[in-house]
């Protein structure tokens, strides 16, 4: 997996219908601006506003296209294990290079249940996987013990995107080339200090070259963070997904609207 990816929005029409044709200009724009990896159908992609059938429609669309030269990662998370399994099975024979595996929102599984959920999905795929721990949005926080257990059992886990406390992973011996992703651009300097060597960026939709350079500078102890922080603060003055779509629309790239209530 690439250490820098951009989590892109899902294009919708004005009536909130899915607009799969809108993905191409977004990815073309990012690729032209040096982005080598994108996450489709993640949090920025309003994942949980979409049905499983809509997400499978997105996979079908990408299978029919040629997006050579950019890494494609698909976000997998669902309330029901069976729904997530449908997505993983669909992805196994797809053009996607890997998956971003999130935990079910709202229901707050136990650690044992979460390990079972992730394990059942990981055993269905040969693709590389990034675990996504996002306690602020899901209400669930993957423990260090559960993370160790999943790493031990599943060799295709190549990264962790963690919105929680990253310092607790300091004593883990990660596999070679393992990437600990900063979960978003805010406080990126602190996240790198806590051990992150990758970034899953939202602001990269608006400032792709700058956010990619920021990760490089931070990982190499550069001193320009205040310049990048100004851009991040500017991008996040308004709700970020809305700002991202407004940015693309202003460029003539039809990202469309956000689904209500966003």
C-alpha positions as a printed NumPy array, in Angstrom:
array([[  0.   ,   0.   ,   0.   ],
       [  1.059,   3.586,  -0.623],
       [  1.777,   5.693,   2.498],
       [ -0.347,   8.577,   1.196],
       [ -3.917,   8.191,  -0.003],
       [ -6.821,  10.542,  -0.543],
       [-10.296,   9.541,   0.645],
       [-12.569,  10.771,  -2.138],
       [-16.254,  11.725,  -2.09 ],
       [-19.009,   9.712,  -3.723],
       [-20.674,  11.685,  -6.548],
       [-24.432,  12.083,  -6.228],
       [-26.958,  13.78 ,  -8.484],
       [-29.209,  16.586,  -7.249],
       [-31.883,  14.016,  -6.3  ],
       [-29.265,  12.133,  -4.216],
       [-29.029,   9.264,  -6.711],
       [-25.633,   7.65 ,  -7.162],
       [-23.623,   9.05 , -10.094],
       [-20.859,   6.532, -10.78 ],
       [-19.71 ,   8.41 , -13.893],
       [-18.631,  11.214, -11.58 ],
       [-15.728,   9.171, -10.203],
       [-13.591,   9.418, -13.345],
       [-13.004,  13.203, -13.366],
       [-12.227,  13.19 ,  -9.633],
       [ -9.615,  10.466,  -9.983],
       [ -8.217,  12.001, -13.179],
       [ -7.753,  15.329, -11.365],
       [ -6.038,  13.738,  -8.363],
       [ -3.796,  11.583, -10.522],
       [ -2.743,  14.673, -12.491],
       [ -1.809,  16.278,  -9.164],
       [  0.501,  13.493,  -8.045],
       [ -1.908,  11.337,  -6.009],
       [ -1.068,   7.64 ,  -6.347],
       [ -3.748,   6.097,  -4.119],
       [ -7.419,   6.771,  -3.402],
       [ -9.998,   5.388,  -0.982],
       [-13.466,   4.907,  -2.457],
       [-16.568,   4.474,  -0.292],
       [-14.963,   5.474,   2.972],
       [-16.206,   7.964,   5.532],
       [-15.581,  10.832,   3.098],
       [-17.531,   8.819,   0.54 ],
       [-20.62 ,   8.878,   2.79 ],
       [-20.299,   5.122,   3.054],
       [-23.108,   4.516,   5.498],
       [-25.603,   6.586,   3.496],
       [-25.338,   3.978,   0.742],
       [-27.019,   0.604,   0.45 ],
       [-24.928,  -2.507,  -0.119],
       [-26.353,  -2.652,  -3.647],
       [-25.134,   0.879,  -4.36 ],
       [-21.665,   0.023,  -3.119],
       [-21.626,  -3.095,  -5.283],
       [-22.673,  -0.909,  -8.215],
       [-19.575,   1.231,  -7.578],
       [-17.377,  -1.888,  -7.66 ],
       [-18.988,  -2.911, -10.968],
       [-18.299,   0.542, -12.392],
       [-14.595,   0.403, -11.53 ],
       [-14.326,  -3.106, -12.986],
       [-15.503,  -1.695, -16.307],
       [-13.015,   1.207, -16.326],
       [ -9.281,   1.616, -16.799],
       [ -7.706,   3.46 , -13.886],
       [ -4.192,   2.227, -14.508],
       [ -1.497,   3.954, -12.496],
       [ -3.414,   4.677,  -9.311],
       [ -3.981,   2.414,  -6.308],
       [ -7.662,   1.738,  -5.584],
       [ -8.797,   0.972,  -2.028],
       [-12.419,   0.232,  -1.184],
       [-13.968,   0.954,   2.208],
       [-15.792,  -2.017,   3.736],
       [-17.997,  -1.627,   6.802],
       [-21.557,  -2.613,   7.577],
       [-23.915,  -3.124,  10.477],
       [-24.328,  -6.78 ,   9.513],
       [-21.477,  -9.196,   8.954],
       [-23.337, -10.8  ,   6.037],
       [-23.524,  -7.468,   4.215],
       [-19.81 ,  -6.836,   4.694],
       [-19.085, -10.372,   3.486],
       [-20.991,  -9.653,   0.262],
       [-18.758,  -6.658,  -0.361],
       [-15.525,  -8.534,   0.36 ],
       [-16.501, -11.41 ,  -1.93 ],
       [-17.337,  -8.918,  -4.67 ],
       [-13.993,  -7.15 ,  -4.176],
       [-11.95 , -10.357,  -4.319],
       [-12.329, -10.633,  -8.108],
       [-12.302,  -6.885,  -8.735],
       [ -9.745,  -4.317,  -9.93 ],
       [ -9.399,  -2.949,  -6.398],
       [ -5.941,  -3.325,  -4.921],
       [ -7.022,  -3.502,  -1.303],
       [ -9.672,  -2.736,   1.238],
       [-10.08 ,  -0.42 ,   4.193],
       [-11.853,  -2.505,   6.819],
       [-13.919,  -0.509,   9.288],
       [-15.851,  -1.761,  12.289],
       [-19.655,  -1.627,  12.534],
       [-20.995,   1.757,  13.64 ],
       [-23.408,   2.415,  16.476],
       [-23.806,  -1.139,  17.822],
       [-20.503,  -0.964,  19.779],
       [-19.359,  -4.608,  19.572],
       [-17.238,  -6.193,  22.272],
       [-13.556,  -6.743,  21.506],
       [-14.252, -10.447,  20.949],
       [-17.093,  -9.647,  18.535],
       [-14.962,  -7.13 ,  16.645],
       [-12.105,  -9.609,  16.23 ],
       [-14.579, -12.201,  14.965],
       [-16.133,  -9.68 ,  12.547],
       [-12.785,  -8.612,  11.096],
       [-11.466, -12.153,  10.994],
       [-14.471, -13.482,   9.101],
       [-13.928, -10.801,   6.458],
       [-10.156, -11.116,   6.221],
       [-10.293, -14.844,   5.649],
       [-12.431, -14.23 ,   2.54 ],
       [ -9.823, -12.146,   0.746],
       [ -6.293, -12.407,  -0.559],
       [ -6.094,  -8.632,  -0.998],
       [ -4.126,  -6.358,   1.279],
       [ -6.162,  -4.791,   4.06 ],
       [ -5.933,  -1.685,   6.223],
       [ -7.828,  -1.842,   9.509],
       [ -9.769,   1.324,  10.299],
       [-10.315,   2.13 ,  13.961],
       [-12.564,   5.196,  14.21 ],
       [-13.931,   5.414,  17.778],
       [-15.284,   8.964,  17.444],
       [-17.687,   7.861,  14.711],
       [-18.395,   4.214,  15.533],
       [-18.391,   4.224,  19.348],
       [-15.975,   1.279,  19.262],
       [-12.243,   1.445,  20.02 ],
       [-10.055,  -1.495,  18.978],
       [ -7.815,  -2.494,  21.874],
       [ -4.096,  -3.146,  21.508],
       [ -4.686,  -6.78 ,  22.483],
       [ -7.328,  -7.217,  19.761],
       [ -5.085,  -5.52 ,  17.225],
       [ -2.199,  -7.842,  18.123],
       [ -4.474, -10.86 ,  17.756],
       [ -5.665,  -9.785,  14.296],
       [ -2.093,  -9.11 ,  13.171],
       [ -1.016, -12.532,  14.375],
       [ -3.836, -14.312,  12.567],
       [ -3.964, -12.423,   9.275],
       [ -0.816, -11.744,   7.265],
       [ -2.681,  -9.598,   4.722],
       [ -3.124,  -6.754,   7.249],
       [ -0.625,  -4.195,   5.965],
       [ -1.808,  -1.043,   7.709],
       [ -3.846,   0.565,  10.448],
       [ -5.726,   3.846,  10.158],
       [ -6.342,   4.799,  13.762],
       [ -8.451,   7.693,  14.956],
       [ -7.738,   6.745,  18.565],
       [ -4.615,   6.822,  20.733],
       [ -1.733,   5.712,  18.541],
       [  0.909,   5.767,  21.283],
       [ -0.504,   2.526,  22.712],
       [  0.895,   0.686,  19.678],
       [  4.478,   1.751,  20.401],
       [  5.569,  -1.683,  21.668],
       [  4.141,  -3.675,  18.754],
       [  6.643,  -5.169,  16.328],
       [  4.959,  -4.375,  13.029],
       [  5.544,  -6.477,   9.922],
       [  7.943,  -5.092,   7.322],
       [  6.519,  -2.138,   5.36 ],
       [  3.557,  -1.811,   7.741],
       [  1.901,   1.621,   7.538],
       [  0.306,   3.368,  10.514],
       [ -1.92 ,   5.964,   8.88 ],
       [ -2.782,   9.3  ,  10.407],
       [ -6.579,   9.424,  10.368],
       [ -7.1  ,  12.7  ,   8.568],
       [ -5.066,  15.862,   8.19 ],
       [ -5.933,  17.665,  11.408],
       [ -3.083,  17.57 ,  13.93 ],
       [ -0.992,  15.645,  11.405],
       [  2.212,  16.807,  13.078],
       [  1.153,  15.277,  16.383],
       [ -0.019,  12.069,  14.704],
       [  3.386,  11.611,  13.065],
       [  5.062,  12.218,  16.429],
       [  2.857,   9.432,  17.809],
       [  4.275,   7.002,  15.267],
       [  2.328,   7.496,  12.035],
       [  4.292,   7.002,   8.826],
       [  1.328,   7.395,   6.476],
       [ -1.643,   9.695,   5.928],
       [ -5.173,   9.015,   4.77 ],
       [ -6.113,  12.521,   3.7  ],
       [ -9.411,  14.318,   3.223],
       [ -7.951,  17.784,   2.646],
       [ -5.922,  16.185,  -0.155],
       [ -9.023,  16.506,  -2.301],
       [ -8.566,  20.276,  -2.167],
       [ -4.773,  20.501,  -1.759],
       [ -3.439,  17.198,  -3.123],
       [  0.151,  18.202,  -3.793],
       [  0.451,  20.114,  -0.544],
       [ -0.882,  17.322,   1.688],
       [  1.396,  14.782,   0.009],
       [  4.359,  17.109,   0.575],
       [  3.265,  17.636,   4.182],
       [  3.517,  13.92 ,   4.948],
       [  6.97 ,  13.757,   3.392],
       [  8.149,  16.808,   5.328],
       [  6.745,  15.594,   8.639],
       [  8.235,  12.122,   8.279],
       [ 11.598,  13.706,   7.441],
       [ 11.439,  16.258,  10.265],
       [ 10.726,  19.197,   7.991],
       [  9.853,  22.574,   9.495],
       [  7.088,  23.833,   7.198],
       [  4.079,  22.492,   9.093],
       [  2.579,  25.909,   9.838],
       [  2.208,  26.529,   6.096],
       [  0.3  ,  23.274,   5.711],
       [ -1.757,  23.88 ,   8.839],
       [ -3.014,  27.158,   7.384],
       [ -4.366,  25.259,   4.364],
       [ -5.939,  22.594,   6.589],
       [ -7.607,  25.235,   8.771],
       [ -8.909,  26.988,   5.669],
       [-10.35 ,  23.754,   4.242],
       [-12.02 ,  22.791,   7.53 ],
       [-13.703,  26.115,   8.325],
       [-16.911,  24.543,   6.965],
       [-18.016,  20.886,   7.188],
       [-15.261,  19.148,   5.272],
       [-17.216,  16.775,   3.029],
       [-19.36 ,  19.691,   1.889],
       [-16.231,  21.806,   1.276],
       [-14.676,  18.996,  -0.763],
       [-17.724,  18.667,  -2.995],
       [-18.004,  22.434,  -3.4  ],
       [-14.343,  22.504,  -4.434],
       [-14.783,  19.865,  -7.108],
       [-17.986,  21.446,  -8.371],
       [-16.227,  24.816,  -8.643],
       [-13.627,  23.164, -10.907],
       [-16.361,  21.801, -13.168],
       [-15.87 ,  18.301, -11.719],
       [-19.362,  17.118, -10.9  ],
       [-19.139,  15.733,  -7.365],
       [-22.749,  16.811,  -6.823],
       [-24.407,  17.215,  -3.454],
       [-24.121,  15.518,  -0.097],
       [-26.942,  13.272,   0.976],
       [-29.243,  14.75 ,   3.59 ],
       [-28.747,  15.546,   6.444],
       [-25.21 ,  16.485,   5.393]])
